[in-house]
């Protein structure tokens, strides 16, 4: 996503949060049957890292857990393979080893990356049964959300999460409207949700010189940030983050 550069050093953090699907608003109820999430144990010397509460990413309920270990990646990989039990799919992606396992309706992945002197990783658990049950309802809700966006917008990614009293949402969409039209539309749309525009800043995407804009909103116990930029292909990309509570 080229528009992350608009946020400078903060953009890296937002991009990482997005890719791991952290931060986000208004968690939609899963509905249907509540399945018990499987427990994925950590190696004896690993330390757990909090990555927020449960979330829904593109209609799929997920949970994410981080960890760090002083042990070498090979030893940690072998430990997880034994702990998860066969069969475990294994795939090397650059410096990262990815393990995958299907556990009674859940899809578990473990990403392990070398650090000095040990390694760090992320465990992801996806509830496939709940995703199937809520698919039609999620599509309907997403359709209603898309109807509120500028004409011709395409939703590229959507996530929601709850971490205690904190409710968050991340939304990425593109369209062919100008930055000004998208900016004006967002101001009106968020005003209807109780947000007021607090600050608006023009910026250029790093190393590209393309125009962009940052919008900061605040409401009663909530805030929102929107990043708008023109992509190399000519489309306008909008990344909206809203956070309420906490």
N, C-alpha and C positions, 0 to 999 in steps of 0.2 A: 504494500500500500504506500504509494509515494507521498501521500499527504501527511504521514506521521511526522515528517520533518518540520512541519509548521509548529509543532510543540517543542522543538529543541530537545533538550535532555529529558523533558517530561514525556516526549513522544515515545521514547524507548520503553518507558515504564508502562504507558498505555498500550503500546503494541504488544508487549509481553503479557499484560493482563488480558488483552483481547484474545491472543492466541491460546492462552490457557483458560480462557473464559472465566476470568475472575471479574470483579466489580460489576454491578448492574441493577433495574427497578421493577417493582411490582410483580412479584412472582405469581404466576397464574397457578391455580390449584391443579394438582395432577389428576384428580378425579379417579374414578374406577377403583381397582383393588390396590391397597397399599402393600407393596412387597417389602420384605426385610432386606436391607442392603447387606451384601456379603462383607465379611471382615477380611481385610488384607493386612496381614501382620508385617511388621518391619524387622529387618535383621537386628540381632542383639545390640550392636553398637550404634545403630542409626538413631538420629534425633528427628522427631516429627516437626514439620513446619506448617503453621496454619495457613490455609489458602481460602478462607471464607466458608460460607455455608453452601447448602445444595443449590443447584442452578438448573436452568433449562436453556440449552443452546440449540437454536434452530429446531425447536420442538422436541428435543430429546433431554430427559432428566439426567443430570450428571452430578457427580461429586469428585472433587479434586483434593489430593493431599500431597504435600511436598515432604522431602526428607533429605538429610545430609548424613554421610557416613565417612568415617576415617579409613574404611577399608577400600581396597582397590576395586574398580568396576567389575573385573572378572569374577571376583569372589562374591560381590553383591548380586551379580547376575545369576550365578550358580545357586545362590541361596534362594532367590525368588523362584527360579525354575523348580527347585525341589519343593518349596513351600506351596506353590500354586498347584503342583502335581501335573503329570502329563495328561493330554498333550498341551504344550505351550509353543505358540508360534514365536519365532525369533527373527528380527530384522535389524541390520545395522544401517543407520542413516547418518553418515558423516561420523562425528565423534560421539553420537548417541546410539545406545542399544535399546531397542524397543521390544518388549515382550507382550504377548497378547494371549488372553485366555477367555473362553466362554464358560460362565458359571451359572447354570440354571436360570436363564433369562437375563443375565447381566453380562456385559462385555467389559473385561478388565484389561487395562494397558498399564505397563510400567516402563517409564522412560528413564534411562540411567546414563548420566553424562560424567565424564572424567573431570575431576578438579584436583588441585594439589592440596594435600597429599592423597585424598580419597576420591569421593564422588558425591554427586547429588542427583536427585531424581524427582519425578512426579508420577503419582499413581492416579489414574482416571478410572472411574466406574460409571458405566452407562447402563441405565435401566431400559432394556429393549422392549419388555412387555408393556411398561407404562407408556413408552413412546408410541407403541402401536395403538393402545387404547385411546390416547388423547390426540391422535393425528388429525382427525376431522375437526375437533374443537379448536385445535391450534391453528389449522389452516383458516378457519372462519375468523378467528381473532386476528390473525396476521393480515387477512384480507381487509378487515375493518381498519386496521392500522395503516395499511397501504392507501386506503381511500382518503386518509387525512393528510397524506404527503403531497408534494407538488405533482402536477399532472405528468404522467409518463415515468414516474419514479419506479425503480426496481430495488426491492430489498435484497441485499447481498448477504447479510448476516444479522441475527437478532438473538440476544441473550438476556435472561433475567435471573436474578439471584436474591437470596435473603441471607443475611448474616446477623443473627440476633434481631435487633430492632431496625437494622439497616436494610433497606430495599433498593435495589439498583437495576438499571437497564442499560444495555449498549445496543445501538442500532446503527447499521451501516447501510446506506442506500445511495444509488446513483441516478442521475437523470441528465437531460440535455439543457435544462434551464440555466440561466446565469447565476453567478454567486449572489448577486443582488436579489434576484427573485427567490432563491432558496433562503437567504437570510431573512427577508421580509416575511416569508411563509412561516418560518420557524418561530419568529417573534409572535405572530398571531396565534399559531397553534399552541405554543407553550403558555401564552397568556390565558387561554381557555382552561389550562390545567393549574392555574394559580402561580405561574412563574412570571417575574418581571425582568426585562433585560437590564442588567447591571453594568455591563461593559462590552464594547465591541472594538476589536483590534484587527487591523489589516496586517497581513504578513505574506511572505513569499516562501514557497517550498524550498527547503535547503538544496543548494547545488543545482537548481532547475530554473529559478527566476520566475516560476509560474505564480500567478496571484492566488491569494487565499485569505481567509477570514476566520477569526476566533470570536465566538460569542459566549458570554458568561451570564447565567441567569440565577436568580435567587427567589425563593418563595418562603412560605411559613414552614420552617423545619426541613427544607429541601433545596437542592441546587442542581443546576444543569450546565453542561458545557457542550458547545457544538463547534466542530472543525469543518470548514468548507474549503475545498480546493478544486482546481481543474486538473484532471489527470492527463498524462501524455496523449491518450487516445481522444481527448477533447471532451470527455464527459465530466460532469461535476460530481464530486464525491462528498458526501456528508456523513460525518461520524458524530452521533449524538449520545451523550452519557447523562443519565439522570440518577440522582441519589436522594433518597428520602429517609428520614429517621436516623437513629443512631447518634 
